[in-house]
Amino acid sequence: MVTLPTVDLAELVDGTGDAAFAVNAAHTIVAWNRAAEELLDIKAAEALGRDCGLVIGGRNGEGHIVCTTLCPFRLAMHRGERLRTMDLQVRRAGRPPVWVRMTSIIVAGLDPCVVHILHDITEDRNREGFVQQVMQAAASLSGSRDPKTPNGPPVLLSPRETEILRLLATGAGTREIAQALSISVATVRNHIQQIMTALRAHSRLEAVVKALQRRLF
């Protein structure tokens, strides 16, 4: 737990380059910076003065709502316990939810409050989910007593396409693949499209699974 001396909350929150907001002991949002507006698609005017749980609506990895009257941050603050970092899925107006890693700091004073700093980890969580699905598919294939190769003509991929497939299986995105192979993003996209066409796949995950079925890598 980090405890800071009494400061101007709006100035403190606005001064950070990360998305951040502050909540008082009554669970009311009292500061909301521009980065939070951009990340969550919620204007400060819509967030200030409202209950934190109603605005954030955070859920954990199991899909359970965390932002309730039993908010773990609120309880920890009242008990004087250490505030731990937490990963939450937060809803956004008009856009898909975003995964954030929330780091919290207690600001001491007559009216103590908590400043929550949000780091966007959506890409990391999506990658983890993709890899998990690939691993489940691989486990299913390896556990089959009579693995069958799909019918149809053999699929011939170039060494580069096979290399890209391996990277896709790790959850790497287009830009990451481009950086790893020192090629352009456009070239990666073209290769992925050719891979999906060759495997008759409608998504990257389906392409990886079909490649596993055919023992292409």
C-alpha positions in Angstrom: 0.0 0.0 0.0 1.2 3.5 -0.9 -0.1 6.4 1.2 0.2 9.9 -0.1 -0.2 13.2 1.8 -3.3 15.3 1.3 -3.2 16.7 -2.3 -5.6 18.2 -4.8 -7.2 15.0 -6.2 -8.1 16.5 -9.6 -4.6 17.7 -10.1 -3.2 14.4 -9.0 -5.4 12.4 -11.3 -5.0 14.7 -14.3 -1.2 14.7 -13.8 -0.8 11.0 -14.7 -0.5 9.9 -18.3 -2.4 6.7 -17.5 -6.1 6.4 -17.3 -7.0 7.2 -13.6 -9.9 8.1 -11.4 -10.4 8.7 -7.7 -13.1 7.3 -5.4 -13.9 8.6 -1.9 -14.9 6.5 1.2 -18.6 6.6 0.1 -17.6 4.9 -3.1 -18.3 8.0 -5.2 -16.1 9.0 -8.1 -14.5 12.4 -7.3 -11.9 12.7 -10.1 -11.7 11.3 -13.6 -9.0 12.2 -16.1 -9.0 12.5 -19.9 -7.1 9.3 -20.4 -9.9 7.5 -18.5 -12.4 9.2 -20.8 -10.6 7.8 -23.9 -10.0 4.3 -22.5 -13.5 3.7 -21.2 -15.5 6.0 -23.5 -17.1 7.7 -20.5 -16.8 11.5 -20.1 -15.9 13.0 -16.7 -19.3 14.7 -16.5 -21.0 11.3 -16.8 -18.7 9.7 -14.1 -18.2 12.4 -11.4 -20.6 12.1 -8.5 -21.7 8.6 -9.4 -21.2 5.3 -7.6 -18.0 3.7 -8.8 -19.6 0.2 -9.2 -22.3 1.6 -11.4 -19.9 3.3 -13.7 -17.1 0.7 -13.9 -19.1 -2.6 -13.6 -15.9 -4.5 -13.4 -15.8 -8.3 -13.7 -13.0 -10.8 -12.9 -11.6 -13.6 -15.0 -14.5 -15.9 -14.1 -17.1 -13.3 -15.2 -18.2 -12.5 -11.7 -19.1 -8.9 -10.9 -16.5 -7.4 -8.6 -17.8 -3.8 -8.5 -20.5 -4.1 -5.8 -21.2 -2.8 -2.3 -18.6 -5.4 -1.3 -15.9 -3.8 -3.4 -12.6 -5.4 -2.4 -10.8 -2.0 -2.6 -13.4 -0.3 -0.4 -13.3 -3.1 2.2 -9.5 -3.1 2.2 -9.4 0.6 2.7 -11.8 0.5 5.7 -9.8 -2.4 7.2 -6.4 -0.7 6.7 -5.3 -3.6 4.5 -2.9 -3.5 1.5 -4.6 -2.7 -1.8 -3.7 -5.4 -4.3 -3.4 -5.1 -8.1 -6.4 -6.6 -9.8 -7.3 -7.5 -13.4 -10.8 -6.5 -14.4 -13.0 -6.5 -17.5 -14.6 -3.1 -17.7 -17.6 -2.2 -19.9 -17.4 0.6 -22.4 -20.1 2.7 -24.0 -20.6 1.6 -27.6 -17.5 -0.6 -27.7 -16.4 -4.0 -26.5 -15.3 -4.3 -22.9 -11.7 -3.6 -22.1 -9.4 -5.6 -19.8 -7.5 -3.4 -17.4 -4.9 -4.0 -14.7 -5.9 -1.7 -11.8 -3.3 -0.4 -9.4 -4.7 1.5 -6.4 -3.2 4.1 -4.2 -4.6 5.4 -0.9 -4.6 9.2 -0.5 -4.6 10.1 3.2 -6.6 13.0 4.7 -9.7 13.9 6.6 -11.7 12.3 3.7 -9.4 9.4 2.5 -9.9 8.1 -0.9 -8.4 5.7 -3.4 -6.9 6.6 -6.8 -7.2 3.8 -9.3 -4.7 3.7 -12.2 -5.7 1.6 -15.2 -3.4 -0.1 -17.7 -5.0 -1.6 -20.8 -4.1 -5.3 -21.0 -6.9 -6.3 -23.4 -4.3 -7.5 -26.0 -2.6 -9.7 -23.4 -5.8 -11.2 -22.2 -7.0 -11.9 -25.8 -3.7 -13.6 -26.5 -4.0 -15.7 -23.4 -7.5 -16.8 -24.4 -6.3 -17.6 -28.0 -3.4 -19.7 -26.7 -5.7 -21.5 -24.3 -8.1 -22.5 -27.1 -5.2 -23.7 -29.2 -3.8 -25.8 -26.3 -7.3 -27.3 -25.8 -7.5 -28.2 -29.4 -4.0 -29.7 -29.4 -4.8 -31.7 -26.3 -8.0 -33.0 -27.9 -6.1 -34.1 -31.0 -3.3 -35.7 -29.0 -5.8 -37.5 -26.8 -7.6 -39.1 -29.7 -6.9 -42.8 -30.2 -7.6 -42.6 -33.9 -6.6 -39.2 -35.1 -8.0 -38.6 -38.6 -6.5 -36.3 -41.2 -9.2 -34.2 -42.8 -10.3 -35.2 -46.2 -9.4 -33.2 -49.3 -6.2 -32.4 -51.2 -3.0 -31.9 -49.2 -2.3 -28.3 -48.1 1.0 -27.0 -49.2 2.4 -24.0 -47.3 5.6 -22.2 -47.8 8.2 -22.1 -45.1 7.3 -18.5 -44.4 3.6 -19.4 -44.0 4.4 -22.2 -41.7 6.6 -19.9 -39.6 3.7 -17.4 -39.4 1.3 -20.2 -38.4 3.6 -21.1 -35.5 3.6 -17.5 -34.4 -0.2 -17.4 -34.7 -0.4 -20.4 -32.4 1.4 -18.5 -29.7 -1.2 -15.7 -29.9 1.1 -13.2 -31.6 -0.7 -10.4 -33.4 -0.1 -9.1 -36.9 2.3 -6.4 -35.7 4.2 -8.7 -33.4 4.7 -11.2 -36.3 5.9 -8.4 -38.6 8.5 -7.3 -36.0 9.6 -10.9 -35.3 10.1 -11.6 -39.0 11.3 -8.2 -40.0 8.6 -7.9 -42.7 5.8 -5.4 -43.2 2.4 -5.6 -41.6 0.8 -5.7 -45.1 3.0 -8.7 -46.0 1.9 -10.5 -42.8 -1.7 -9.9 -43.6 -1.3 -11.3 -47.1 0.4 -14.4 -45.8 -2.4 -14.9 -43.2 -5.0 -14.5 -45.9 -3.3 -17.1 -48.1 -3.0 -19.5 -45.1 -6.7 -19.1 -44.3 -7.6 -19.7 -47.9 -5.4 -22.8 -48.2 -6.9 -24.2 -45.1 -10.5 -23.0 -45.8 -10.5 -21.3 -42.5 -12.7 -18.4 -41.4 -10.6 -17.2 -38.6 -7.0 -17.4 -37.3 -8.0 -19.8 -34.6 -9.7 -22.1 -37.1 -6.6 -21.9 -39.3 -4.3 -22.9 -36.4 -6.6 -25.8 -35.4 -6.8 -27.1 -38.9 -3.1 -26.9 -39.3 -2.7 -28.9 -36.1 -5.2 -31.5 -37.5 -3.0 -31.8 -40.6 0.2 -31.9 -38.6 1.5 -28.9 -40.6 3.7 -27.8 -37.7 
